[in-house]
Amino acid sequence: MEIDINSGAPRGAPEWPEGIVVRAMRVGQDERAAIQAVRESFRDHWAYVEQPFEEEFERWQHFMKNDKDFDPAIWFLAWDGDEVAGVSLCWPKTNGDPDMGWVGTLGVRRPWRRKGLGLALLRHSFGEFHRRGKKRVGLGVDAHSLTGATRLYEKAGMYVARVYNVYEKELRPGVDLSTQSAQ
């Protein structure tokens, strides 16, 4: 999905739920809390498979040290006291379009859902991209998300820019491990 942040599309200032404070991730301090929040936020995603935490932590460390586009100033963590309630982990550009900022991961942990935190994080991200001179912001979404993510992005003024279909083929009968509910 995309939004043209230089047009009249609805953007607005973020309205933070009570008690929420947002700040950029501090490298060397916030990684474990951010990873845990992402893991919990995406347990409802159709392709989620939990990995051992330390292996995931090592992958994040490697990527943060080696990806030239990693910018912790646009990795936003929404804190409620000493817990990360939600994240918006952004990229300064997309492959092939330096004028488009990218929200790589937007996630809200279950106890903080349906309180406006996801919309506030999106609007905060849009505002930072606008400040940096970006023309558009994009993100990828599972159109059948159990959490209603597509509705949230539409409420923020985003529209469907591209559609990709995923096909599955059962090779042999087995146990369905997919998440069936966001409860």
C-alpha positions in Angstrom: 0.0 0.0 0.0 1.1 3.6 -0.5 0.3 7.1 0.4 1.4 10.4 -1.3 2.4 12.4 1.7 2.7 15.6 -0.4 -0.9 15.5 -1.6 -4.0 16.4 0.4 -4.3 12.8 1.5 -5.2 12.5 5.2 -2.2 12.4 7.3 -2.7 14.3 10.5 -0.7 14.4 13.7 -0.4 11.3 15.7 -2.8 10.9 18.7 -1.0 8.8 21.2 -2.9 6.6 23.6 -2.5 7.6 27.3 0.8 6.7 28.7 2.6 6.0 25.4 5.9 7.7 24.7 7.6 7.2 21.3 11.2 7.4 20.5 13.8 6.1 18.1 15.5 2.8 18.9 18.8 3.1 20.8 21.3 0.7 19.3 23.0 -1.3 21.9 20.1 -0.9 24.3 16.7 -1.5 22.8 17.2 -4.4 20.4 15.9 -7.2 22.7 12.8 -5.3 23.6 12.1 -4.4 19.9 12.6 -8.0 18.8 10.2 -9.3 21.5 7.6 -6.7 20.5 7.9 -7.7 16.8 7.7 -11.4 17.6 4.5 -10.9 19.7 2.9 -8.5 17.2 3.4 -11.0 14.3 2.2 -14.2 16.0 -1.1 -13.5 14.3 0.5 -13.4 10.8 -0.2 -16.2 8.5 3.4 -17.1 7.9 4.7 -16.7 11.4 7.0 -19.4 12.7 8.7 -18.7 16.0 12.5 -19.0 16.0 14.8 -19.3 18.9 15.2 -15.8 20.4 19.0 -15.8 20.4 19.2 -16.9 16.8 16.9 -14.1 15.8 18.8 -11.6 17.9 22.1 -12.6 16.1 20.4 -12.1 12.7 19.2 -8.6 13.8 22.7 -7.7 15.0 24.3 -8.9 11.8 21.8 -6.9 9.7 22.1 -3.7 11.7 25.9 -3.8 11.4 25.9 -4.6 7.7 22.9 -3.0 6.0 23.9 0.4 4.6 20.3 1.6 4.7 19.7 0.8 8.4 18.9 4.0 10.2 17.9 3.6 13.8 16.6 7.2 13.8 13.5 5.9 11.9 13.0 2.7 13.9 10.3 4.0 16.2 9.4 2.2 19.5 6.2 3.1 21.4 6.8 2.6 25.1 4.3 2.1 27.8 6.5 2.4 30.9 9.3 -0.1 30.5 7.5 -2.2 27.8 7.4 -1.7 24.1 3.8 -1.6 23.1 4.4 -1.2 19.3 6.9 -0.5 16.6 7.3 1.2 13.3 10.6 0.1 11.8 11.2 2.2 8.7 13.6 2.4 5.8 14.8 5.6 4.2 14.0 4.4 0.6 12.8 1.5 -1.4 14.8 -0.4 -4.0 14.3 1.5 -7.2 12.5 4.5 -5.7 14.6 6.9 -3.5 11.6 9.2 -3.2 9.6 6.6 -1.3 10.1 5.9 2.4 9.2 2.3 3.5 7.5 1.1 6.7 9.1 -2.3 6.9 7.5 -3.5 10.1 4.5 -2.0 11.8 3.3 -4.0 14.8 1.3 -3.5 18.0 1.3 -6.1 20.7 -2.1 -7.5 21.6 -2.7 -5.7 24.9 -2.4 -2.3 23.1 -4.4 -3.1 20.0 -7.6 -1.2 19.1 -6.5 1.9 21.0 -5.2 4.0 18.1 -1.5 3.1 18.6 -1.0 1.6 15.1 -2.5 4.7 13.5 -0.4 7.0 15.7 2.8 5.1 14.7 1.9 5.3 11.0 1.2 9.0 11.2 4.4 9.6 13.2 6.3 7.7 10.5 4.6 9.7 7.7 5.6 12.9 9.4 9.2 11.9 9.7 9.3 10.9 6.0 7.7 14.2 5.0 10.3 16.1 7.1 13.0 14.1 5.2 11.6 15.2 1.9 10.0 11.9 0.8 7.1 12.1 -1.6 5.5 8.8 -0.8 5.5 6.1 1.8 4.8 2.4 1.2 4.4 -0.8 3.1 3.5 -4.4 2.4 0.4 -6.0 4.0 -1.3 -9.4 4.1 -4.8 -8.5 2.7 -6.3 -11.2 4.8 -4.7 -10.1 8.0 -6.5 -11.4 11.1 -5.8 -8.1 12.8 -7.5 -5.9 10.1 -4.3 -4.2 9.1 -5.6 -3.2 5.7 -8.5 -1.2 7.3 -6.0 0.6 9.5 -3.8 1.6 6.5 -6.8 2.8 4.5 -7.9 4.8 7.5 -4.4 6.4 7.4 -5.1 7.4 3.8 -3.1 4.6 2.1 -4.3 2.8 -1.0 -3.5 -0.5 -2.7 -0.7 0.1 -5.2 0.1 -3.5 -6.2 -1.4 -6.9 -5.6 0.6 -10.1 -5.3 -1.1 -13.5 -5.1 0.3 -16.3 -3.0 -0.7 -19.9 -4.0 -0.3 -22.9 -1.9 -0.2 -26.6 -2.9 -0.6 -29.3 -0.3 2.1 -31.9 -0.9 0.9 -34.3 1.7 -1.8 -34.1 4.4 -0.5 -32.8 7.7 -1.4 -30.6 10.7 -2.4 -27.1 9.9 -0.1 -24.9 12.0 -1.4 -21.6 10.7 -2.8 -19.0 13.1 -6.6 -18.9 12.7 -7.5 -16.2 15.2 -6.0 -13.0 16.6 -7.5 -13.7 20.0 
